[in-house]
């Protein structure tokens, strides 16, 4: 269903004056975050055009930024610079120092340049949203960022057409394991030579990632206790085992490579609070945790995968390894001990 959003939200003060995060305020108002920003009447929010590839290619000019990618249960924040950008049709890659992204442009619908006044100085960001009005990625400027580059991007990509925002209500995308060639999938899975063959395999057999767990043979998958993620992070910190942490949504997957150090629990949130990398995970929204082993020419590759109640993927953890190398034995020992 497509909803034409010509309605402007009437509030007695600017959305940022409440002190609430725009995502939380939008939820209170019963609208999407993109609709909340689009409803703002003032220079603090400028709607940008649809040249997603051009916008992406301009991001290195900003210098050091914080990239934030989230879903309902996890927030992934990385500080670094954009660069080594590749665009191929509806997909994009960013592989520059700390900023490692997989981008899916078919879900990039609306973008804004946002500049919020603050007593400590303006808070500037570029924010991109999907067809449902949920954030795909937000790029927040840091003290070392190039403010002139931000202003140039805002001026270059500003969209003055003011077309009504269109918000779509999407149905859940969980393909179950019913009516699937389970034996054919198992044989193809066991024959995999590269971990990147897995997603095409799911498409070929009409399976979701979670649905595949129902039919992969037990030697490759194991259900883990609810405490597994906390144990994983604390053990990786204590033993200095480098990890990869993936958090994504429909339009973006953001990846951390390296050590984690400061692990803290704050209410329902499990947090990694390190210089350059923050992870905030709502433990109460994690319905299932799985250990998954995938066959490759270099041996089994082990991941720990977190799923929500609706069977959507929240986050994945892997060991750090070179592309054509076996898995780190320290990571495998850590994961298999959960």
Secondary structure, DSSP 8 states (H G I E B T S, - for coil): -EEEE------SS-GGGG-S-HHHHHHHHTS-HHHHHHH--STTEEEE-S-HHHHHHHGGGG-SEEEEEE-SSEEEEEEE---SEEEETTEEEEEETTEEEEEEGGG--EEEEEEE--TT--EEEEEEE-TTS-EEEEEEE-TTS-HHHHHHHHHHHB--S---EEEE--------STTS-HHHHHHHHHT--STTHHHHHHHHHT--HHHHHTTS-TTTEEEE-TTHHHHHHHHHHHHT--EEEEEE-SSEEEEEEE----EEEETTEEEEEETTEEEEEEGGG--EEEEEEE--TTS-EEEEEEE-TTS-EEEEEEE---TTS---HHHHHHHHT-
